[in-house]
């Protein structure tokens, strides 16, 4: 998927179009239930800095189907709750 991502650097809000691979297609679900994707976005934007990282997925621009998952969306959400 391609997503519009907003982030702050030096008190200025920037927006960028970035690629995202996730089971979820809702920006809120990606933020809440997909820590691997959010971690990759933070790493790509901020690097190894120890500053406060604020990354927000604003919108999903387009989607490209890659493959099916054997689990449903609810089962993926339950897996995240077990890990936390």
N, CA, C and O of each residue as an XYZ file, in Angstrom:
336
protein
N       0.839     -1.169      0.000
C       0.000      0.000      0.000
C       0.886      1.235      0.000
O       2.025      1.195      0.464
N       0.368      2.299     -0.509
C       1.010      3.598     -0.389
C       0.182      4.418      0.590
O      -1.044      4.470      0.495
N       0.867      5.056      1.530
C       0.168      5.809      2.560
C       0.792      7.186      2.713
O       1.999      7.357      2.544
N      -0.051      8.172      3.039
C       0.441      9.501      3.383
C       0.794      9.481      4.858
O      -0.062      9.217      5.703
N       2.048      9.758      5.168
C       2.543      9.693      6.536
C       2.972     11.095      6.959
O       3.668     11.791      6.219
N       2.549     11.503      8.155
C       2.943     12.799      8.699
C       3.864     12.572      9.888
O       3.662     11.644     10.671
N       4.880     13.427     10.020
C       5.812     13.320     11.137
C       6.372     14.697     11.450
O       6.324     15.604     10.619
N       6.905     14.844     12.659
C       7.453     16.121     13.105
C       8.960     16.044     13.178
O       9.523     15.089     13.714
N       9.606     17.054     12.637
C      11.042     17.236     12.786
C      11.296     18.717     13.022
O      10.878     19.561     12.230
N      11.978     19.026     14.111
C      12.306     20.414     14.471
C      11.060     21.301     14.502
O      11.065     22.401     13.951
N      10.011     20.827     15.136
C       8.756     21.560     15.343
C       8.013     21.887     14.050
O       7.142     22.757     14.047
N       8.339     21.208     12.958
C       7.663     21.409     11.679
C       7.065     20.073     11.248
O       7.740     19.044     11.285
N       5.805     20.092     10.840
C       5.124     18.871     10.402
C       5.398     18.660      8.912
O       5.155     19.542      8.090
N       5.905     17.481      8.588
C       6.183     17.109      7.201
C       5.242     15.975      6.804
O       4.798     15.204      7.655
N       4.943     15.878      5.530
C       4.163     14.757      5.000
C       4.946     14.109      3.879
O       5.635     14.776      3.107
N       4.827     12.799      3.809
C       5.546     12.046      2.794
C       4.683     10.852      2.370
O       3.899     10.329      3.163
N       4.834     10.438      1.141
C       4.167      9.249      0.639
C       5.126      8.078      0.809
O       6.226      8.089      0.256
N       4.709      7.055      1.581
C       5.584      5.919      1.876
C       4.827      4.623      1.623
O       3.596      4.598      1.615
N       5.581      3.547      1.416
C       4.961      2.241      1.202
C       4.792      1.527      2.536
O       5.594      1.688      3.456
N       3.732      0.738      2.618
C       3.394      0.002      3.834
C       2.939     -1.389      3.423
O       2.142     -1.541      2.497
N       3.451     -2.407      4.115
C       2.986     -3.779      3.911
C       2.334     -4.218      5.208
O       2.995     -4.303      6.244
N       1.037     -4.496      5.153
C       0.309     -4.868      6.360
C      -0.945     -5.646      5.994
O      -1.443     -5.566      4.871
N      -1.440     -6.395      6.959
C      -2.706     -7.114      6.799
C      -3.860     -6.123      6.895
O      -4.897     -6.306      6.258
N      -3.679     -5.084      7.686
C      -4.725     -4.107      7.945
C      -4.727     -3.039      6.849
O      -3.679     -2.679      6.313
N      -5.935     -2.537      6.525
C      -6.031     -1.499      5.500
C      -6.617     -0.199      6.039
O      -6.944      0.699      5.264
N      -6.751     -0.092      7.348
C      -7.237      1.104      8.001
C      -6.063      1.765      8.736
O      -5.344      1.072      9.457
N      -5.843      3.067      8.582
C      -4.697      3.707      9.254
C      -4.689      3.523     10.779
O      -3.626      3.347     11.374
N      -5.854      3.562     11.403
C      -5.910      3.366     12.856
C      -5.528      1.948     13.253
O      -4.847      1.748     14.260
N      -5.957      0.967     12.477
C      -5.600     -0.423     12.772
C      -4.099     -0.652     12.596
O      -3.485     -1.376     13.380
N      -3.521     -0.048     11.587
C      -2.074     -0.185     11.388
C      -1.336      0.403     12.577
O      -0.392     -0.202     13.085
N      -1.760      1.583     13.025
C      -1.095      2.238     14.153
C      -1.257      1.426     15.440
O      -0.309      1.318     16.218
N      -2.440      0.855     15.677
C      -2.707      0.164     16.939
C      -2.236     -1.285     16.968
O      -1.811     -1.767     18.018
N      -2.300     -1.989     15.843
C      -2.081     -3.436     15.858
C      -0.877     -3.912     15.060
O      -0.629     -5.117     15.022
N      -0.121     -3.035     14.426
C       1.004     -3.479     13.604
C       2.294     -2.768     14.032
O       2.726     -1.821     13.375
N       2.912     -3.225     15.133
C       4.116     -2.543     15.630
C       5.321     -2.691     14.701
O       6.205     -1.835     14.699
N       5.365     -3.752     13.921
C       6.497     -3.945     13.011
C       6.502     -2.877     11.912
O       7.552     -2.318     11.595
N       5.357     -2.600     11.346
C       5.261     -1.572     10.309
C       5.536     -0.189     10.875
O       6.256      0.599     10.263
N       4.969      0.114     12.039
C       5.190      1.427     12.651
C       6.663      1.603     13.029
O       7.213      2.695     12.889
N       7.288      0.549     13.500
C       8.712      0.612     13.827
C       9.563      0.860     12.593
O      10.532      1.618     12.644
N       9.207      0.225     11.488
C       9.954      0.430     10.247
C       9.799      1.863      9.757
O      10.770      2.473      9.308
N       8.591      2.405      9.840
C       8.379      3.789      9.418
C       9.172      4.756     10.296
O       9.797      5.683      9.782
N       9.154      4.551     11.606
C       9.908      5.407     12.520
C      11.403      5.313     12.237
O      12.100      6.327     12.231
N      11.890      4.118     12.006
C      13.311      3.923     11.719
C      13.707      4.606     10.415
O      14.772      5.218     10.329
N      12.852      4.502      9.404
C      13.158      5.093      8.105
C      13.128      6.619      8.158
O      13.920      7.281      7.487
N      12.216      7.179      8.956
C      12.084      8.632      9.028
C      13.130      9.239      9.952
O      13.817     10.186      9.569
N      13.261      8.702     11.169
C      14.097      9.317     12.187
C      15.496      8.722     12.302
O      16.395      9.379     12.826
N      15.699      7.523     11.836
C      17.000      6.882     11.998
C      17.162      6.356     13.416
O      16.191      5.911     14.030
N      18.388      6.406     13.943
C      18.667      5.848     15.263
C      18.608      6.889     16.379
O      19.116      6.645     17.474
N      18.006      8.029     16.122
C      17.934      9.078     17.134
C      17.075      8.637     18.317
O      16.164      7.825     18.161
N      17.363      9.163     19.470
C      16.601      8.820     20.673
C      15.556      9.878     21.002
O      15.000      9.876     22.100
N      15.286     10.770     20.076
C      14.299     11.820     20.284
C      12.890     11.219     20.285
O      12.692     10.063     19.910
N      11.941     12.010     20.704
C      10.546     11.570     20.715
C      10.085     11.414     19.273
O      10.262     12.311     18.449
N       9.496     10.271     18.982
C       9.105      9.958     17.607
C       7.588     10.000     17.478
O       6.885      9.245     18.150
N       7.089     10.864     16.631
C       5.667     10.952     16.359
C       5.450     10.684     14.876
O       5.802     11.506     14.030
N       4.870      9.532     14.569
C       4.561      9.175     13.181
C       3.071      8.908     13.109
O       2.526      8.165     13.925
N       2.411      9.515     12.130
C       0.972      9.350     11.998
C       0.630      9.008     10.556
O       1.024      9.721      9.633
N      -0.099      7.923     10.364
C      -0.566      7.550      9.024
C      -1.875      8.292      8.798
O      -2.862      8.049      9.492
N      -1.878      9.187      7.836
C      -3.058     10.015      7.591
C      -4.079      9.309      6.706
O      -5.277      9.349      6.985
N      -3.606      8.657      5.632
C      -4.530      8.136      4.638
C      -3.842      7.048      3.827
O      -2.630      7.091      3.615
N      -4.619      6.079      3.380
C      -4.127      5.056      2.457
C      -4.453      5.535      1.044
O      -5.621      5.729      0.705
N      -3.423      5.724      0.223
C      -3.618      6.281     -1.110
C      -4.039      5.191     -2.098
O      -5.059      5.327     -2.775
N      -3.259      4.115     -2.182
C      -3.635      3.014     -3.067
C      -3.185      1.695     -2.464
O      -2.291      1.647     -1.620
N      -3.835      0.616     -2.924
C      -3.560     -0.721     -2.397
C      -3.174     -1.641     -3.542
O      -3.695     -1.534     -4.652
N      -2.258     -2.541     -3.250
C      -1.878     -3.561     -4.215
C      -1.944     -4.898     -3.476
O      -1.287     -5.081     -2.452
N      -2.735     -5.821     -3.998
C      -2.926     -7.120     -3.370
C      -1.700     -7.993     -3.593
O      -1.248     -8.156     -4.726
N      -1.161     -8.554     -2.516
C       0.014     -9.416     -2.618
C      -0.370    -10.875     -2.427
O      -0.088    -11.711     -3.287
N      -1.025    -11.192     -1.283
C      -1.434    -12.575     -1.034
C      -2.492    -12.609      0.061
O      -2.830    -11.586      0.658
N      -3.003    -13.803      0.308
C      -4.004    -14.013      1.349
C      -3.329    -14.357      2.664
O      -2.201    -14.849      2.684
N      -4.020    -14.098      3.753
C      -3.584    -14.528      5.067
C      -4.518    -15.634      5.530
O      -5.714    -15.600      5.239
N      -3.984    -16.612      6.246
C      -4.815    -17.700      6.739
C      -5.682    -17.276      7.920
O      -6.670    -17.940      8.232
N      -5.321    -16.177      8.579
C      -6.068    -15.678      9.727
C      -6.992    -14.543      9.308
O      -6.739    -13.846      8.325
N      -8.064    -14.372     10.069
C      -8.950    -13.242      9.823
C      -8.369    -11.996     10.490
O      -7.397    -12.078     11.241
N      -8.970    -10.855     10.211
C      -8.507     -9.597     10.797
C      -8.651     -9.641     12.320
O      -7.767     -9.174     13.039
N      -9.759    -10.197     12.814
C      -9.955    -10.285     14.267
C      -8.907    -11.178     14.917
O      -8.452    -10.879     16.021
N      -8.517    -12.255     14.268
C      -7.474    -13.131     14.816
C      -6.125    -12.421     14.852
O      -5.348    -12.625     15.785
N      -5.839    -11.602     13.865
C      -4.603    -10.819     13.882
C      -4.612     -9.835     15.045
O      -3.589     -9.646     15.703
N      -5.766     -9.202     15.307
C      -5.873     -8.261     16.423
C      -5.707     -8.979     17.757
O      -5.096     -8.435     18.677
N      -6.243    -10.197     17.875
C      -6.113    -10.969     19.120
C      -4.665    -11.373     19.354
O      -4.220    -11.417     20.501
N      -3.917    -11.670     18.288
C      -2.500    -12.007     18.426
C      -1.736    -10.842     19.010
O      -0.844    -11.036     19.836
N      -2.070     -9.640     18.596
C      -1.379     -8.460     19.126
C      -1.667     -8.284     20.616
O      -0.772     -7.913     21.376
N      -2.900     -8.544     21.042
C      -3.251     -8.395     22.449
C      -2.522     -9.409     23.313
O      -2.170     -9.103     24.452
N      -2.289    -10.618     22.793
C      -1.562    -11.641     23.541
C      -0.090    -11.234     23.727
O       0.491    -11.488     24.782
N       0.502    -10.615     22.722
C       1.917    -10.223     22.805
C       2.113     -9.075     23.774
O       3.135     -9.015     24.457
N       1.160     -8.165     23.849
C       1.286     -6.996     24.721
C       0.897     -7.415     26.093
O       0.920     -6.602     27.017
